[in-house]
Amino acid sequence: MASSDPSSFSCPEKCRATNLHLALDVDFHSHILKGTIDITVKKENTSCNSVVLDTKDLKIYKITNKATGQELNYTLAEPVSVFGSKLEVTLPTDFETSGTVSIQYETSPQSSALQWLEPGQTAGKRHPYLFSQCQPIHARSLLPCQDTPSVKCKYTAKITAPKEIVILMSAVRLGAVSCPDDPAKLVHSFKQDVPIPSYLMAIVGGDLESRDIGPRSKVWSEKELVAQAEYEFAETEQMIQTAESLLGPYVWGQYDLLVLPPSFPYGGMENPCLTFVTPTVLAGDRSLADVVAHEISHSWTGNLVTNTSFEHFWLNEGHTVFVERKITSRLKNGEPFRQFMAEGGWRDLQYAVSVLGAEHPFTQLVTDLKGIDPDDAFSIVPYEKGFTLLFYLERLLGGPEVFEPFLRAYIEKFKYQSLDTDTWKDFLYSYFQSETDKLNTVDWKMWFKGVGMPPVHPSYDDSMAQVCEDLAERWSLAPDKDLSQFTSEDLRLLLSVQVKDFLVRLNNKPVLSVKKVKKMEEVYGFNSIRNAEIKYQWLRLGIKTQWEEIIPTALQFVTEQGRLKFTRPIYRDLYNWEKSRDAAIANFLAHRAEMHNTTASMVAKDLKLA
């Protein structure tokens, strides 16, 4: 593996990819992409005579010098676990400092980056569907590349697909023309002028429609969801403008949103020009649009300024959560809302640490991923522990009025680059050189390498949280014979995030009686609620209470959507309750083929089936 990134074979310090051009045909029948990739490389060391690329399950047919057509020698090593196979291409002698190699290849039907859906698995049930998920290290199963976030490339693409299929990519669309070789197909062209890491490569193909939601934004989905999505994401332009006021100009041109099928494993994926979002954010009241604020923030923190490897993932996600909460607080309910969300994030972090174990190395902010699948290390830790560090520093150094200019200067300094934690810390000290004494009070070793919870728990404004705690305490202490005090009026004045917080607090209190959860369903109707965040907490409460009637509802929830944040904990809860264990395993086995590769493999481990 390369010394700078334990998850990649590539050696970009010797020879680095700078530009890519893809020419691929989408084969929905065989579940493969087939064609060529042209990779322009630059020698960082003039004595270097080869370029090293990452691949996984790719079939390589031929590699040539793009300029001359000369076939090039290459070696494709045996696969190493999840990391795939090292592809080393001998460069022609006429590559003095740079040149382009052309690789003819095809993907595997089992590509971990691609999910192929049959028509019956889509909302419209008319046409098949394809979507990619390359983060963290799945791009190598989509294309030969230097699959490390330390390498950023511009790219262009020409994608051929059946006429009835709309193709989108993480790039600006240039249009589509008839395929000269097959009148039943179109060739779609794309261009990404801003260099991006491989994990931000993205492709989708399906029965898609779009609606304009702003001067630089469309929302895409199957037609069954497009009207809902248009309403839900109407605040997108306001969010972009708020982010620009914090971090500087939006450099990507277009900002589109794509609502994916329910099997998409994440809340969102910040693919440039085309953010992927889960349909679980379609709550009907814009209450879950913070997912969009998060992905918009990534346009600066992650996409423009990037962690050099996934060991420093907190640089992407901690900063993004920090900016997301700045955006939502400015557009909604001010600083108390930001601090309310921060306190909720702290409790989410407590849960994650309890699941992993307080001494587990994955609870470190800066992790050691040597020999480890980055998917296995994925958790909320870099998000919330990273946010907590930044919030703590903001307070320590004088508040938002001094820390927000630092964020903007950080983006300006490192835009188009990748960096590690030490470089970030050096810049922090350089920017706040007059505050060195304050910075020296920070226990950096414990923040970066300490396990468990952060060394500091900031105090947060609890003005929005107290009403949630009061209601949770009422339910917790009420005798079973006196539940008539509770009515639907209890929730009337609460925001959706407060209803969720009320349930989170109940989940952290002593187990309720079955009689109480039955009464709660009677007065609040949580079983039929559309907000996925609230329903998730409600289902966990019902399972914790061992209310048998909740089992079918919980199984339906993990079958209808595949978002890891929801699916894994509920499957774990069902597995840990002996009464529901067999049903959980049977449900998973019955629906495994419909799940995303990443979700299926992780849930299999949770259910002790791996």
Buried (B, 14 or more C-beta within 10 A) or exposed (E): BBEBBBBBBBBBEBBBBBBBBBBBBBBBEEBBBBBBBBBBBBBEEEEBBBBBBBBBBBEBEEBBBBEEEEEBEBEBEEEEEBBBBBBBBBBBEEBEEBBBBBBBBBBBEEBBBBBBBEBEBBBBEBBBBBBBBBBBBBBBBBBBBBBBBBBBBBBBBBBBBBEEBBBBBBBBBEEBEEBEEEEEBBBBBBBBEBBBBBBBBBBBBBBBBBBEBBEBBBBBBBEEBBEBBBBBBBBBBBBBEBBBEBBBEBBBBBBBBBBBBBBBBBBBBBBBBBBBBBBBBBBEEBBBBBBBBBBBBBBBBBBBBBBBBBBBBBBBBBBBBBBBBBBBBBBBBEBBBBBBBBBBBBBBBBBBBEBBEEEBBBBBBBBEBEEBBBBEBBBBBBBBBBBBBBBBBBBBBEEBEEBBEBBBBBBEBBBEBBBBBEBBBEBBEEBBEEBEEEBEEBEBEBBBBBBBBBBBEBEBBBEBBEBBBEBBEEBBEBEEEEBEEBEEEBBEEBBBBBBBBBBBBBBEBEBBBBEBBBBBBEBBEBBEBEBBBBBBBBBBBBBBBBBEEBBEBBBEBBBEBBBBBBBBBBBBBBBEBEEBBEBBBEBBEEBBEBBBBBBBBBBBEBBEBE
